[in-house]
Amino acid sequence: MKLKKITALIVCFIIALSANVFALPEGSAGAEGPEVSASNYILINMDTGEVLLEHNSKERKYPASTTKIVTAMLALEHLDLEGTSTVSKEAVDIEWDSSKLDLVEGESFNNYELIKGMMIASGNDAANVLGEAVSGNMTDFVALMNEAVKEIGCTGTHFTNAHGLTDENHYTTVEDMAKIAKRAMENPKFREIVKTTYFELPKTDKQDKERTFYNTNNLLTNRRTSDYLYSPATGIKTGYTEAAKNCLVASAEKDGVKLITVILGASVVDGVNTMYVDTKALMEWGFENYKSKTVVVKGDYYAEKSIKYAKGARTIKLAAKDDFSAVLHKDANEELIETKVTLNGPILAPVCPEDDLGKIEVFYDGELLGE
């Protein structure tokens, strides 16, 4: 949770706040969740990672293709998106009946197109190509994946491949996957990709036709069915193997509230894919029970502090540079929100527009929400 540094303007001295969104302290939800059939799920505030609902969130589960969130995150961080990568023989040596883009050894593709193909159409072959492009070989890339998720704070996750095909040592938890999704969604390129409904892979010297692929996430598109279309949805990734069953990491936004859900191991019951039904139920519960409230208003004054060596002035007023919003439970008492301005030290004239003066802390009922 980061807030920008305090900045002074020439006339009006400004305290800068980020537009991050904060939830109430843990345990303040005060309401039971919706009816959900999944045995492993979690609902979090996307901006802060605050857990709003969870069940069996630390139990190890197979992640299937939701694994590709990590592969995409690392590819976006380490590769030149305008550069190209060439398909190796090893990259396309995967199970014949798994999800693929049908890449051919020797083809070369723009890295950004490969990431889209992996995330939108769930291409396992694209995941392998990207892993090799990042680290040179899959062994080193898998090591990078495991190092990256540990840095994010995951404690129940271990990967053995870049795509998520079943391996007994390839596992995660819904809690960890929510942390991973939160981090990935901080990248605007990632957000752009995972909400895209379809894309076209250009023809190559190996294949003379463009290939069109549609997003596997039925929350975003009615290409396969309109039963699960959900207008607030913004991503993220589906997954399925026989061992993992149906998996979905989803994101949605409504009225300033941004949420992430993770469901692993869901079933199809009487033709209904319960991971979509459960996801929509969790999201709607979140939107019904939480609200976005602007608690710091741009231009409003939040402190008056002394200044030394200023001709004809003993104090200056500090005003917010940006609006600052918090996600609050619908029953929250807004009178319990407080702000506190802390300076780095004495304010000495002259003061320039980019001077770092201090910070704002935001509290709810005495609990620090962010600084």
C-alpha positions, 0 to 999 in steps of 0.5 A: 500500500503506497502513498505518494510523497508530500509535494509542495506547490508554489501557492498551495502546499500539497500532500500527495496521496495515491488512488489506492483503495483500502478495505476495513481491518480484518474481521470487519466484514460483519456478514456471511457470504453467499452460497457457494458450492466450491470447496476452495475459494477466496475473494479479495480486494484487488487494490490491497489484497485484503481477504473479504471471504475465503474457504479452505484457502490454504489447501494445496490444489492443482492450478491447471492453466491458471499457472500461466498468470505467473508465466505471463507476469514474468514474460512481461517483466523480462522480455522485449514485447516488440521482440520475437521468439522462435518456437523450438522442438522442445516447446511443442513437445507436449500432450497432443490433447492439451490446449495449444496454438498449434505452433510449429517448430521454427516459427517466430512470433512477436512476444506480445502476441505469444503472451496473448495467445497463452492467456487468451487461448491458453496455449501451452506451447506458447507458454513453453516458448515464452519460458525458454525466451525468458530463461534460455531453458525450462529448468531455469524458468521454473526456478524463476517462477518459484523464486518470484512467487516466494517474493510475492509472499506465497507459502503453499505454491510450487511449480514444475512447468510453465503451463500447468499440466498436471504434476504431483509437485505442481500445486498452489492454494487459492490464497497464493493464487490471489496474491499472484493475480493481484501482483499481475494485475498491477501491470497495465499490459497484463490487464489489457491482455486478460480482458481481451475477448479474441485475437488473431495470430498472424500467418508465418512462413510455416503456416499461410493463414491467420489463426483466430482464437477466443478467450476461454473465460466465459465471463468475458465473451458469449462466443461459446455460451451467454450463460455466464457473461458478466459485464463487470468482469475484467479477466483473468484466467481459466484452467482445466485438467482432469486432476485439477477440474475447473479452475478460475481466477477472475477479476471484476470492477463496479462503482470503484470497487475492484475484486479478485476471486479464485476458485480451484477444483470446481465441477460441472453439475447438470451441465452447469459449470459451477466455477462461473456461478460461484464466481459471480455469486462471490463478486456480487456479494462483494459489490453489495457489501462494500463501497468505494468512498472518497475519504480524502478530497483533492484540494482540501486542506489536511494540515497547517504546519509552521515554516521557518525563514519564510518572509511574512509567513509563519505557517503554511497549509497542506492540501491533498494533491489527489483524491483518495478512496477507501473500500469500506463495508456498507455498515462502516461508520465513516466518522471513524476515518481519520488522517494524520500528517507526519512531516519528515522534519522542519519545513524551511523556506524556500519550499520548491514544488517537488520538495518531499515534506512527509506523509499522510496516514489513513486510519479506520477506528484506530487501525492503520489502513495505509501510508 
